[in-house]
Amino acid sequence: MKEEYLRKINELYNEISNMQSLHQKPYSLEYLVKQILDLINQLNEIDDGEHYSMIHSALYHTLGKEVYYADYSYKMSIKKNAAKVRQHEYKKDLDNAIRQIHYDIFSLLEK
């Protein structure tokens, strides 16, 4: 059972890692992170001995900060007459969010 949850988390993270394109919208990132948070909650219910609550807290913080910044940058980059620099800011913010998500759930990812 635990392995199934970990496998799903790994699959969702792989989807997140492949979001390097400017054609991906950050609300997809938010949706995937929320799915991972739900899976971590379920893992915490079946296995109290692990550090799932710490991982959940860190990932929830990332959702409210880095993922929000990526969403904001995306909205600024698609405005009418948006400067090219906005696309670079979005790419940077998206990369930062993905990197932070990786840091938060590193201990759950398969090697």
Secondary structure, 3 states (H helix, E strand, C coil): CHHHHHHHHHHHHHHHHCCCCCCCCHHHHHHHHHHHHHHHHHHHHHCCCCCHHHHHHHHHHHHHCHHHHHHHHHHHHCCCCCCHHHHHHHHHHHHHHHHHHHHHHHHHCCC
